[in-house]
Amino acid sequence: MFIAHSQARTMTIHYQLSTLKKGDSSIVDYFHKFTGLMDTLAAIDQPLKQEEQISFLLAGLGSEYESFVTTVQMRTDLISIESLYDHLLSQELRLAQAQPKVDLNLVGAHFANHGGSSRGGRGGCFSNNSQSGRHSSGQRTYRGRGRGCGPPTNSSRPTCQICGKIGHMALTCYQRYDNSYSSDSNMQALLATPQSLTNNNWTDNNWYADSGATHHLNTDLANLNVRAEEYQGQEQIRVGNSKSIPIKHVGTT
């Protein structure tokens, strides 16, 4: 009876080992679950060989550890479980550092227009057979010229990033050049100073702002002439060559 129970227990532990996956858990948590199963096998006098332990441990890693697994499997000597655990912790740290995360709220851009559009002036639903049309919905009537269908809504009209009003863009806002104007929706500017630019003594003094974006990048702190403060976060800006540059200041202009 005891032998049958021990064999059943051993098969159960082997099945748990074969299905054990790291998933989204950390290396510490994953290794803790693994060693717990190893200790259970040792307690019932059914310990695994070292190479079997390594095989089970590597099999549960995700695809991001594929190159690491290949390197371990190509070793001519047998690595210890303790050394393998230390290498896994280092690899986990390297993977985390290689994938900088940027807050989407910090560098996100909003489209000035959403939904459908129409040409030729104001209007809602327009006729395809003539240059003017009429559409009634309840007690409201919309007139217009051009093409398209549907009454005008706020979702299809641009929102100004300077004054926050609907119906025009920042490029045509009358508050655009008024430095005394203050609004919570003022466009935010980020000061980023890549090391490569300062080392090569190359600077582009022009600032190319996009009126449809809510955040801008700039290399000259003097352009933040309304308010600027030192950036305290950990986010960085990833540029076209996949390199990351730090954010030094945050302000408005």
Rosetta blueprint (number, residue, H / E / L):
1 M L
2 F H
3 I H
4 A H
5 H H
6 S H
7 Q H
8 A H
9 R H
10 T H
11 M H
12 T H
13 I H
14 H H
15 Y H
16 Q H
17 L H
18 S H
19 T H
20 L L
21 K L
22 K L
23 G L
24 D L
25 S L
26 S L
27 I H
28 V H
29 D H
30 Y H
31 F H
32 H H
33 K H
34 F H
35 T H
36 G H
37 L H
38 M H
39 D H
40 T H
41 L H
42 A H
43 A H
44 I L
45 D L
46 Q L
47 P L
48 L L
49 K L
50 Q H
51 E H
52 E H
53 Q H
54 I H
55 S H
56 F H
57 L H
58 L H
59 A H
60 G L
61 L L
62 G L
63 S H
64 E H
65 Y H
66 E H
67 S H
68 F H
69 V H
70 T H
71 T H
72 V H
73 Q H
74 M L
75 R L
76 T L
77 D L
78 L L
79 I L
80 S L
81 I H
82 E H
83 S H
84 L H
85 Y H
86 D H
87 H H
88 L H
89 L H
90 S H
91 Q H
92 E H
93 L H
94 R H
95 L H
96 A H
97 Q H
98 A L
99 Q L
100 P L
101 K L
102 V L
103 D L
104 L H
105 N H
106 L H
107 V H
108 G L
109 A L
110 H L
111 F L
112 A L
113 N L
114 H L
115 G L
116 G L
117 S L
118 S L
119 R E
120 G L
121 G L
122 R L
123 G L
124 G L
125 C L
126 F L
127 S L
128 N L
129 N L
130 S L
131 Q L
132 S E
133 G E
134 R E
135 H E
136 S E
137 S E
138 G L
139 Q L
140 R E
141 T E
142 Y E
143 R E
144 G E
145 R E
146 G L
147 R E
148 G L
149 C L
150 G L
151 P L
152 P L
153 T L
154 N H
155 S H
156 S H
157 R L
158 P L
159 T E
160 C L
161 Q L
162 I L
163 C L
164 G L
165 K L
166 I E
167 G L
168 H L
169 M L
170 A H
171 L H
172 T H
173 C L
174 Y L
175 Q L
176 R L
177 Y L
178 D L
179 N L
180 S L
181 Y L
182 S L
183 S L
184 D L
185 S L
186 N L
187 M L
188 Q E
189 A E
190 L E
191 L E
192 A E
193 T L
194 P L
195 Q H
196 S H
197 L H
198 T H
199 N H
200 N H
201 N L
202 W L
203 T L
204 D L
205 N L
206 N L
207 W L
208 Y L
209 A L
210 D L
211 S L
212 G L
213 A L
214 T L
215 H E
216 H E
217 L E
218 N E
219 T L
220 D L
221 L H
222 A H
223 N H
224 L L
225 N L
226 V L
227 R E
228 A E
229 E E
230 E E
231 Y L
232 Q L
233 G L
234 Q L
235 E L
236 Q E
237 I E
238 R E
239 V L
240 G L
241 N L
242 S L
243 K L
244 S E
245 I E
246 P E
247 I E
248 K E
249 H E
250 V E
251 G E
252 T E
253 T L
